[in-house]
Amino acid sequence: MFLLFSATIAFAHGDEKHGEENTRAVASEAVRAQPGHDMEAMGGAAVSEETTQGHDTEQVESGGIAGVLKSLHPATVHFPIALLLMAALTELFVMARRTPEREAAVKIMIYGGAAGAVVAALFGWIHTGLWFGGDTVMQLHRWNGMLIAALSLVAAWIAFQNPQSRLAFRLTLFPIAALLIAQGYMGGELAHGLNHLKL
């Protein structure tokens, strides 16, 4: 008799559990059947995806002077890249045959390149604001740009001192050229997407 009573309780409890599951399933189906549910789900997924796109997509486009300043970073990078790379290339000619004219040309280009690198780095920070987030490429691009600007100032200072030996200057200038090539590639990755050169 006790076993029969226990079995009856267990059977009744099982029915209640399945009944709750069935109720939940019916309620879930009813919610899915409501008009606009799919659109809301898609909208929620879209919002979730948008929040992971990065800092640039989170920023609201602003007009006026602030908007112009934020968009100037890409326009400020080309002159320092060209000047510093040409300074390194011209220094190779100085190594082949040292003349006052070639040394003067390198000095002018390193001055202009250093000034331009500082301006480009400044506008890079204006572009993102005081934001330290981003993926690995963004982090490398940010701090490599700061390193290039700092080393360019060091190279300009060495050139201004006009030392007889150009060893210290070359040990600063040639790494800058290598860093610039890497910086240009990372800038392309940020602007055009990963593996933009299809290497």
Secondary structure in CASP SS format (residue, H / E / C, confidence):
PFRMAT SS
TARGET T0000
AUTHOR 0000-0000-0000
METHOD secondary structure of the structure
MODEL  1
M C 1.00
F H 1.00
L H 1.00
L H 1.00
F H 1.00
S H 1.00
A H 1.00
T H 1.00
I H 1.00
A H 1.00
F H 1.00
A H 1.00
H H 1.00
G H 1.00
D H 1.00
E H 1.00
K H 1.00
H H 1.00
G H 1.00
E H 1.00
E H 1.00
N H 1.00
T H 1.00
R H 1.00
A H 1.00
V H 1.00
A H 1.00
S H 1.00
E H 1.00
A H 1.00
V H 1.00
R H 1.00
A H 1.00
Q C 1.00
P C 1.00
G C 1.00
H H 1.00
D H 1.00
M H 1.00
E H 1.00
A H 1.00
M H 1.00
G H 1.00
G H 1.00
A H 1.00
A H 1.00
V H 1.00
S H 1.00
E H 1.00
E H 1.00
T C 1.00
T C 1.00
Q C 1.00
G C 1.00
H H 1.00
D H 1.00
T H 1.00
E H 1.00
Q C 1.00
V C 1.00
E C 1.00
S C 1.00
G C 1.00
G H 1.00
I H 1.00
A H 1.00
G H 1.00
V H 1.00
L H 1.00
K H 1.00
S C 1.00
L C 1.00
H H 1.00
P H 1.00
A H 1.00
T H 1.00
V C 1.00
H H 1.00
F H 1.00
P H 1.00
I H 1.00
A H 1.00
L H 1.00
L H 1.00
L H 1.00
M H 1.00
A H 1.00
A H 1.00
L H 1.00
T H 1.00
E H 1.00
L H 1.00
F H 1.00
V H 1.00
M H 1.00
A H 1.00
R C 1.00
R C 1.00
T C 1.00
P H 1.00
E H 1.00
R H 1.00
E H 1.00
A H 1.00
A H 1.00
V H 1.00
K H 1.00
I H 1.00
M H 1.00
I H 1.00
Y H 1.00
G H 1.00
G H 1.00
A H 1.00
A H 1.00
G H 1.00
A H 1.00
V H 1.00
V H 1.00
A H 1.00
A H 1.00
L H 1.00
F H 1.00
G H 1.00
W H 1.00
I H 1.00
H H 1.00
T H 1.00
G C 1.00
L C 1.00
W C 1.00
F C 1.00
G C 1.00
G C 1.00
D C 1.00
T H 1.00
V H 1.00
M H 1.00
Q H 1.00
L H 1.00
H H 1.00
R H 1.00
W H 1.00
N H 1.00
G H 1.00
M H 1.00
L H 1.00
I H 1.00
A H 1.00
A H 1.00
L H 1.00
S H 1.00
L H 1.00
V H 1.00
A H 1.00
A H 1.00
W H 1.00
I H 1.00
A H 1.00
F H 1.00
Q H 1.00
N C 1.00
P C 1.00
Q C 1.00
S C 1.00
R C 1.00
L H 1.00
A H 1.00
F H 1.00
R H 1.00
L H 1.00
T H 1.00
L H 1.00
F H 1.00
P H 1.00
I H 1.00
A H 1.00
A H 1.00
L H 1.00
L H 1.00
I H 1.00
A H 1.00
Q H 1.00
G H 1.00
Y H 1.00
M H 1.00
G H 1.00
G H 1.00
E H 1.00
L H 1.00
A H 1.00
H H 1.00
G C 1.00
L C 1.00
N C 1.00
H C 1.00
L C 1.00
K C 1.00
L C 1.00
END
